[in-house]
Each structure stands twice: as C-alpha cells, then as structure tokens.
C-alpha cells in the first residue's frame, strides 16, 4: 500500500489545502493529512480544533485520514511506514523554503521523497494567514474555506470582539 503524508499547520485548513488533498489522494492508496502540533508561532486554533476542521473537510474522501504529529516529520513517516511527503507550491516564494525542507528531510531520511503539487491558479494567493486576517476584520471568507471552517472562524473572532 502506497501511503503519502501531507504535513502542515492547517491553522485553519483552506480550499487551497483541500485541493492539494484531493489531487494527492488520487495518486496514492492512502493520504494522511498530518497536523503539526508544535508550531513556532502561536496558532489561532488549538491542535484539536485544527484536526476537527481538517477531518470534517476531508470526510468525503475515503482514502484520506487526519492525524497529528508532535516532532520531526521523518520520525512520523517512519512510524507510518510512509516514504512520501506531499507539499503544495503556490509561488516562487514558496520554493526556497520548500526546497530547503525537502533537502533536509532527505538528509535525515534518505529513502523519503517530497512530491510538490502546484496550486490551482484560483488558490495561488490563498493562505491560512490571509484568511485569518480577512475574518478578523469581519470580511467574507466563503470562497476560501469550507463552510464549517468559516463558521468556526466567525465565532472565534466574535468571541474576541463581541460587539460585531
Ligand atoms: P506550513 O506552516 O507547514 O507551511 P501550511 O498549513 O501553511 O503549513 O501549508 C501546508 C502546505 O500546503 C504547504 O506545502 C503549503 O505550501 C501548502 N499550501 C498552503 N496553501 C496552499 C494553496 N492555496 N495552494 C496550494 N498549496 C498550499
């Protein structure tokens, strides 16, 4: 069975991520969306909530599951007997960091491969941070995230500024 792992912060999962999940899932027997637990910067959503949103968003895909991992991605890959990492590429600006990550993961685990899936052009400007920024200021995020993620974003920011 060919298993691939799509790691990320998913704070929160967007339609851009989901597009990569759907396309990745067509290439492998099993795709694991792996939510990174310890983020360098403070996430908006706790890991449980990021997992819940990802799980709700991929429920229509039978060969996709959602999991989380605390530390090094290569340790997680080994524990799942997986060798393939999926990452999405939006712009040239993603490339530098992504190449660095892929090279380091290869150094740490020589038999792993990173596969890059290019974004669909309508998602090329989409990121979790920009979506959070729009929602924080009361803008509409319908076109950028799954419905349930939109609801959670709205209620999160309503808690922060109850007057809105
Ligand atoms: P990280 O903090 O590890 O970059 P993200 O959740 O921001 O985690 O992203 C996970 C992966 O999804 C990365 O490979 C990122 O480039 C990719 N990605 C994020 N947004 C999009 C998008 N709109 N289209 C395609 N790929 C995307």
py3Dmol code that shows the C-alpha trace and the ligand (Angstrom):
import py3Dmol

protein = """\
ATOM      1  CA  UNK A   1       0.000   0.000   0.000  1.00  0.00           C
ATOM      2  CA  UNK A   2       1.395   3.387  -1.012  1.00  0.00           C
ATOM      3  CA  UNK A   3       0.921   5.937   1.748  1.00  0.00           C
ATOM      4  CA  UNK A   4       1.699   9.644   1.441  1.00  0.00           C
ATOM      5  CA  UNK A   5       1.762  12.246   4.188  1.00  0.00           C
ATOM      6  CA  UNK A   6       0.650  15.844   3.689  1.00  0.00           C
ATOM      7  CA  UNK A   7       2.045  17.766   6.660  1.00  0.00           C
ATOM      8  CA  UNK A   8       1.230  21.333   7.658  1.00  0.00           C
ATOM      9  CA  UNK A   9      -0.067  23.694  10.287  1.00  0.00           C
ATOM     10  CA  UNK A  10      -3.587  23.808   8.803  1.00  0.00           C
ATOM     11  CA  UNK A  11      -4.454  26.814  11.010  1.00  0.00           C
ATOM     12  CA  UNK A  12      -7.096  26.524   9.556  1.00  0.00           C
ATOM     13  CA  UNK A  13      -7.408  24.235   6.525  1.00  0.00           C
ATOM     14  CA  UNK A  14      -8.349  26.217   3.367  1.00  0.00           C
ATOM     15  CA  UNK A  15      -9.788  25.308  -0.027  1.00  0.00           C
ATOM     16  CA  UNK A  16      -6.202  25.564  -1.343  1.00  0.00           C
ATOM     17  CA  UNK A  17      -5.103  22.818   1.057  1.00  0.00           C
ATOM     18  CA  UNK A  18      -8.188  20.791   0.230  1.00  0.00           C
ATOM     19  CA  UNK A  19      -7.432  20.943  -3.490  1.00  0.00           C
ATOM     20  CA  UNK A  20      -3.953  19.520  -2.806  1.00  0.00           C
ATOM     21  CA  UNK A  21      -5.503  16.792  -0.602  1.00  0.00           C
ATOM     22  CA  UNK A  22      -7.997  15.772  -3.304  1.00  0.00           C
ATOM     23  CA  UNK A  23      -5.364  15.667  -6.036  1.00  0.00           C
ATOM     24  CA  UNK A  24      -2.824  13.896  -3.797  1.00  0.00           C
ATOM     25  CA  UNK A  25      -5.418  11.312  -2.800  1.00  0.00           C
ATOM     26  CA  UNK A  26      -5.827  10.323  -6.465  1.00  0.00           C
ATOM     27  CA  UNK A  27      -2.136   9.443  -6.665  1.00  0.00           C
ATOM     28  CA  UNK A  28      -1.818   7.270  -3.548  1.00  0.00           C
ATOM     29  CA  UNK A  29      -3.686   4.444  -1.843  1.00  0.00           C
ATOM     30  CA  UNK A  30      -3.772   6.352   1.416  1.00  0.00           C
ATOM     31  CA  UNK A  31      -3.137  10.013   2.156  1.00  0.00           C
ATOM     32  CA  UNK A  32      -2.619  11.224   5.722  1.00  0.00           C
ATOM     33  CA  UNK A  33      -3.188  14.887   6.440  1.00  0.00           C
ATOM     34  CA  UNK A  34      -0.744  15.345   9.323  1.00  0.00           C
ATOM     35  CA  UNK A  35      -1.346  18.356  11.525  1.00  0.00           C
ATOM     36  CA  UNK A  36       1.793  19.756  13.123  1.00  0.00           C
ATOM     37  CA  UNK A  37       1.314  20.078  16.873  1.00  0.00           C
ATOM     38  CA  UNK A  38       4.127  22.366  17.969  1.00  0.00           C
ATOM     39  CA  UNK A  39       4.114  25.455  15.838  1.00  0.00           C
ATOM     40  CA  UNK A  40       6.872  28.012  16.050  1.00  0.00           C
ATOM     41  CA  UNK A  41       4.308  30.777  16.152  1.00  0.00           C
ATOM     42  CA  UNK A  42       1.189  30.799  18.299  1.00  0.00           C
ATOM     43  CA  UNK A  43      -1.655  29.207  16.289  1.00  0.00           C
ATOM     44  CA  UNK A  44      -5.173  30.681  16.253  1.00  0.00           C
ATOM     45  CA  UNK A  45      -6.714  27.231  16.740  1.00  0.00           C
ATOM     46  CA  UNK A  46      -5.577  24.567  19.185  1.00  0.00           C
ATOM     47  CA  UNK A  47      -4.448  21.322  17.610  1.00  0.00           C
ATOM     48  CA  UNK A  48      -7.738  19.549  18.485  1.00  0.00           C
ATOM     49  CA  UNK A  49      -9.680  22.177  16.592  1.00  0.00           C
ATOM     50  CA  UNK A  50      -7.310  22.149  13.607  1.00  0.00           C
ATOM     51  CA  UNK A  51      -7.704  18.361  13.470  1.00  0.00           C
ATOM     52  CA  UNK A  52     -11.508  18.608  13.760  1.00  0.00           C
ATOM     53  CA  UNK A  53     -11.726  21.121  10.894  1.00  0.00           C
ATOM     54  CA  UNK A  54      -9.440  19.036   8.681  1.00  0.00           C
ATOM     55  CA  UNK A  55     -11.398  15.866   9.496  1.00  0.00           C
ATOM     56  CA  UNK A  56     -14.732  17.499   8.654  1.00  0.00           C
ATOM     57  CA  UNK A  57     -13.298  18.867   5.408  1.00  0.00           C
ATOM     58  CA  UNK A  58     -11.964  15.530   4.091  1.00  0.00           C
ATOM     59  CA  UNK A  59     -14.895  13.334   5.181  1.00  0.00           C
ATOM     60  CA  UNK A  60     -15.947  12.853   1.530  1.00  0.00           C
ATOM     61  CA  UNK A  61     -12.586  11.257   0.659  1.00  0.00           C
ATOM     62  CA  UNK A  62     -12.484   7.572   1.671  1.00  0.00           C
ATOM     63  CA  UNK A  63      -8.712   7.112   1.369  1.00  0.00           C
ATOM     64  CA  UNK A  64      -7.792  10.236   3.355  1.00  0.00           C
ATOM     65  CA  UNK A  65      -7.296  10.318   7.113  1.00  0.00           C
ATOM     66  CA  UNK A  66      -6.245  13.059   9.506  1.00  0.00           C
ATOM     67  CA  UNK A  67      -3.624  12.670  12.195  1.00  0.00           C
ATOM     68  CA  UNK A  68      -1.218  14.854  14.150  1.00  0.00           C
ATOM     69  CA  UNK A  69       2.460  14.675  14.965  1.00  0.00           C
ATOM     70  CA  UNK A  70       4.485  16.407  17.634  1.00  0.00           C
ATOM     71  CA  UNK A  71       8.044  16.445  16.408  1.00  0.00           C
ATOM     72  CA  UNK A  72      10.130  15.568  13.426  1.00  0.00           C
ATOM     73  CA  UNK A  73       8.264  14.710  10.261  1.00  0.00           C
ATOM     74  CA  UNK A  74      10.705  11.934   9.357  1.00  0.00           C
ATOM     75  CA  UNK A  75      10.024  10.173  12.686  1.00  0.00           C
ATOM     76  CA  UNK A  76       6.331  10.369  11.907  1.00  0.00           C
ATOM     77  CA  UNK A  77       6.868   8.995   8.381  1.00  0.00           C
ATOM     78  CA  UNK A  78       8.795   6.031   9.764  1.00  0.00           C
ATOM     79  CA  UNK A  79       6.098   5.311  12.337  1.00  0.00           C
ATOM     80  CA  UNK A  80       3.556   5.129   9.499  1.00  0.00           C
ATOM     81  CA  UNK A  81       5.897   3.222   7.172  1.00  0.00           C
ATOM     82  CA  UNK A  82       5.479   6.023   4.657  1.00  0.00           C
ATOM     83  CA  UNK A  83       8.165   7.461   2.391  1.00  0.00           C
ATOM     84  CA  UNK A  84       6.345  10.183   0.504  1.00  0.00           C
ATOM     85  CA  UNK A  85       5.732  13.754   1.638  1.00  0.00           C
ATOM     86  CA  UNK A  86       3.232  15.887  -0.275  1.00  0.00           C
ATOM     87  CA  UNK A  87       3.594  19.660  -0.276  1.00  0.00           C
ATOM     88  CA  UNK A  88       1.777  22.345  -2.221  1.00  0.00           C
ATOM     89  CA  UNK A  89       3.565  25.055  -4.175  1.00  0.00           C
ATOM     90  CA  UNK A  90       1.945  28.423  -4.772  1.00  0.00           C
ATOM     91  CA  UNK A  91       4.567  30.865  -5.940  1.00  0.00           C
ATOM     92  CA  UNK A  92       8.306  31.063  -6.473  1.00  0.00           C
ATOM     93  CA  UNK A  93       8.450  32.472  -2.935  1.00  0.00           C
ATOM     94  CA  UNK A  94       7.350  29.068  -1.562  1.00  0.00           C
ATOM     95  CA  UNK A  95      10.066  27.291  -3.488  1.00  0.00           C
ATOM     96  CA  UNK A  96      13.076  28.339  -1.452  1.00  0.00           C
ATOM     97  CA  UNK A  97      11.754  27.172   1.926  1.00  0.00           C
ATOM     98  CA  UNK A  98      10.140  24.094   0.421  1.00  0.00           C
ATOM     99  CA  UNK A  99      13.376  23.037  -1.277  1.00  0.00           C
ATOM    100  CA  UNK A 100      15.270  23.555   1.974  1.00  0.00           C
ATOM    101  CA  UNK A 101      12.733  21.440   3.895  1.00  0.00           C
ATOM    102  CA  UNK A 102      12.729  18.717   1.252  1.00  0.00           C
ATOM    103  CA  UNK A 103      16.541  18.583   1.186  1.00  0.00           C
ATOM    104  CA  UNK A 104      16.758  18.419   4.974  1.00  0.00           C
ATOM    105  CA  UNK A 105      14.141  15.680   5.180  1.00  0.00           C
ATOM    106  CA  UNK A 106      16.056  13.745   2.519  1.00  0.00           C
ATOM    107  CA  UNK A 107      19.245  14.179   4.527  1.00  0.00           C
ATOM    108  CA  UNK A 108      17.517  12.861   7.659  1.00  0.00           C
ATOM    109  CA  UNK A 109      15.701  10.065   5.824  1.00  0.00           C
ATOM    110  CA  UNK A 110      17.430   9.246   2.524  1.00  0.00           C
ATOM    111  CA  UNK A 111      14.661   6.973   1.271  1.00  0.00           C
ATOM    112  CA  UNK A 112      11.954   9.633   1.539  1.00  0.00           C
ATOM    113  CA  UNK A 113      10.739  11.747  -1.362  1.00  0.00           C
ATOM    114  CA  UNK A 114       8.881  15.044  -1.378  1.00  0.00           C
ATOM    115  CA  UNK A 115       6.320  15.478  -4.122  1.00  0.00           C
ATOM    116  CA  UNK A 116       5.213  19.021  -4.957  1.00  0.00           C
ATOM    117  CA  UNK A 117       1.738  19.620  -6.282  1.00  0.00           C
ATOM    118  CA  UNK A 118       1.304  23.015  -7.929  1.00  0.00           C
ATOM    119  CA  UNK A 119      -1.669  25.054  -6.757  1.00  0.00           C
ATOM    120  CA  UNK A 120      -4.696  25.606  -8.968  1.00  0.00           C
ATOM    121  CA  UNK A 121      -4.357  29.214 -10.072  1.00  0.00           C
ATOM    122  CA  UNK A 122      -7.513  30.324  -8.227  1.00  0.00           C
ATOM    123  CA  UNK A 123      -5.855  29.343  -4.928  1.00  0.00           C
ATOM    124  CA  UNK A 124      -2.420  30.743  -5.692  1.00  0.00           C
ATOM    125  CA  UNK A 125      -2.901  33.811  -3.456  1.00  0.00           C
ATOM    126  CA  UNK A 126      -4.632  31.880  -0.681  1.00  0.00           C
ATOM    127  CA  UNK A 127      -3.027  31.183   2.684  1.00  0.00           C
ATOM    128  CA  UNK A 128      -4.310  30.427   6.185  1.00  0.00           C
ATOM    129  CA  UNK A 129      -2.847  33.699   7.443  1.00  0.00           C
ATOM    130  CA  UNK A 130      -4.575  35.869   4.846  1.00  0.00           C
ATOM    131  CA  UNK A 131      -7.887  34.110   5.512  1.00  0.00           C
ATOM    132  CA  UNK A 132      -7.490  34.762   9.256  1.00  0.00           C
ATOM    133  CA  UNK A 133      -6.743  38.407   8.552  1.00  0.00           C
ATOM    134  CA  UNK A 134      -9.895  38.798   6.435  1.00  0.00           C
ATOM    135  CA  UNK A 135     -12.076  37.035   9.023  1.00  0.00           C
ATOM    136  CA  UNK A 136     -10.557  39.076  11.857  1.00  0.00           C
ATOM    137  CA  UNK A 137     -11.723  42.251  10.177  1.00  0.00           C
ATOM    138  CA  UNK A 138     -15.214  40.901   9.526  1.00  0.00           C
ATOM    139  CA  UNK A 139     -14.706  40.120   5.809  1.00  0.00           C
ATOM    140  CA  UNK A 140     -16.316  37.216   3.958  1.00  0.00           C
ATOM    141  CA  UNK A 141     -14.241  34.062   3.645  1.00  0.00           C
ATOM    142  CA  UNK A 142     -16.848  31.831   1.926  1.00  0.00           C
ATOM    143  CA  UNK A 143     -14.802  31.426  -1.220  1.00  0.00           C
ATOM    144  CA  UNK A 144     -11.630  30.460   0.611  1.00  0.00           C
ATOM    145  CA  UNK A 145     -12.515  27.880   3.269  1.00  0.00           C
ATOM    146  CA  UNK A 146     -15.011  25.025   3.749  1.00  0.00           C
ATOM    147  CA  UNK A 147     -18.353  26.078   5.303  1.00  0.00           C
ATOM    148  CA  UNK A 148     -17.634  24.669   8.782  1.00  0.00           C
ATOM    149  CA  UNK A 149     -14.251  26.380   8.902  1.00  0.00           C
ATOM    150  CA  UNK A 150     -15.963  29.654   8.038  1.00  0.00           C
ATOM    151  CA  UNK A 151     -18.380  29.183  10.945  1.00  0.00           C
ATOM    152  CA  UNK A 152     -15.565  28.439  13.378  1.00  0.00           C
ATOM    153  CA  UNK A 153     -13.527  31.424  12.187  1.00  0.00           C
ATOM    154  CA  UNK A 154     -16.508  33.728  12.579  1.00  0.00           C
ATOM    155  CA  UNK A 155     -17.335  32.525  16.078  1.00  0.00           C
ATOM    156  CA  UNK A 156     -13.695  32.720  17.130  1.00  0.00           C
ATOM    157  CA  UNK A 157     -13.406  36.346  16.123  1.00  0.00           C
ATOM    158  CA  UNK A 158     -16.842  37.157  17.528  1.00  0.00           C
ATOM    159  CA  UNK A 159     -15.556  35.927  20.914  1.00  0.00           C
ATOM    160  CA  UNK A 160     -12.643  38.342  20.541  1.00  0.00           C
ATOM    161  CA  UNK A 161     -14.779  41.349  19.565  1.00  0.00           C
ATOM    162  CA  UNK A 162     -18.303  40.615  20.837  1.00  0.00           C
ATOM    163  CA  UNK A 163     -19.725  43.955  19.623  1.00  0.00           C
ATOM    164  CA  UNK A 164     -19.546  42.949  15.945  1.00  0.00           C
TER     165      UNK A 164
END
"""
ligand_1 = """\
27
LIG
P 3.208 25.130 6.888
O 3.130 26.069 8.067
O 3.904 23.843 7.171
O 3.638 25.772 5.585
P 0.523 25.270 5.919
O -0.678 24.717 6.587
O 0.593 26.765 5.797
O 1.713 24.668 6.727
O 0.707 24.633 4.485
C 0.875 23.268 4.295
C 1.244 23.010 2.856
O 0.176 23.422 1.998
C 2.471 23.756 2.340
O 3.147 22.911 1.438
C 1.894 24.935 1.611
O 2.773 25.403 0.599
C 0.658 24.304 1.006
N -0.380 25.290 0.720
C -0.899 26.212 1.546
N -1.836 26.960 0.923
C -1.911 26.485 -0.358
C -2.661 26.847 -1.521
N -3.504 27.877 -1.508
N -2.466 26.125 -2.657
C -1.572 25.121 -2.669
N -0.820 24.737 -1.621
C -0.980 25.398 -0.485
"""
view = py3Dmol.view(width=600, height=400)
view.addModel(protein, "pdb")
view.setStyle({"model": 0}, {"cartoon": {"style": "trace"}})
view.addModel(ligand_1, "xyz")
view.setStyle({"model": 1}, {"stick": {}})
view.zoomTo()
view.show()
